[in-house]
């Protein structure tokens, strides 16, 4: 059946309106998805007074965006439980004696509120951000096996800068040849406090170096490539052009070049000890020079007296 020109025009206009309307609805849906908030954060137990929950929510959103966690995969709430050490057995939690917090699976964070020996015990916000990174990585990449050193390094890097104390610890570890190999960090929970502290500082340095060199976009790129190839070491070759072993050698070289002598200015005890030692050495050297000068003067004086005696004797002989 042949349509008239008016009918055709009305039909075309109707189709155009429907098309525009459908595009408008699609844009609204996309806008809603893009602006949909990150997972709700639920606080339980002995929540510290003055905790900035609004800032924590913004930071969790930032972390998720940085590591490649989309809102589509981030809908379940994150539960943060603050507990006392005496309750560990009751609630089935056991952290290392130096542990300030822990991330369990993809939805829970546990924080002991009365463990003063933990790393950064004075900075609860930083501990929470650290554990939130672990949750975001677990949600974004599921069962992907991410090496412990990289997991911890990303958490350290996205929760704060390398501290002065960490730099001193790295320098001392270089001095005492106590740096931890990357593959040994899988057993980090069994480390003593100082070895664990060195390991965390190394993880922080490693990922911070990679971010400084390649940019923050490197994080989701490397992790997505690891997910695609199902191997982190293969992803390193594809993204950096380096095997994990070659990357470790590079990190070791940069670490030693940057922090080998840092302990000299970083350890106040060593600085004052060095000043005291130099003072003692200077005092001893001064005493030795003074004695040597007095001895020389005495010898010169004695030599002069002998010369006078010899002259007198020669005069008498004459």
Order of alpha helices (4+ residues) and beta strands (2+ residues): alpha-beta-alpha-beta-alpha-beta-beta-alpha-alpha-alpha-alpha-alpha-alpha-alpha-alpha-alpha
